[in-house]
Amino acid sequence: MSEFISSRDIIAECASGLAAGAPTAWHRIVFYVEFLRIDGDIDQQSITSCIDDSGREMDYLRAAHIEPPLRHLFEQQSQNESCWTSLLLSVRRSGAYSSRLYYGPPPGLSGDEVGANARIDDALSEQ
């Protein structure tokens, strides 16, 4: 029997993990991940952007530590045809975070890097 995983709990855990690994003087982190199931295999790619108090991008090591729980969540939920394929997670230093799930073909893994970057840019432009 498969263990049920709460999307909300996993996303909250990932938001905390991003904040815990953030550099000093960070203001916001935007993390975007895509998954695509092809013939039983799962491809994935992610982008992480960290912004400081003045709005400049900072170095942030790849957020690999939060990808396994998200991949497991996708594996579990992708048995449903209407499963999400991309997640955008925005975390603020205050502890507030927001997430957005996307359905349909993920742009980056479908060859549309412009579409994937547009999702990140939209999140970064939000106040």
Beta strands, then each sheet from edge to edge (+ up, - down):
strand 1: 26-38
strand 2: 41-52
strand 3: 57-58
strand 4: 84-92
strand 5: 97-103
sheet 1: 3+ 2- 1+ 4- 5+
end
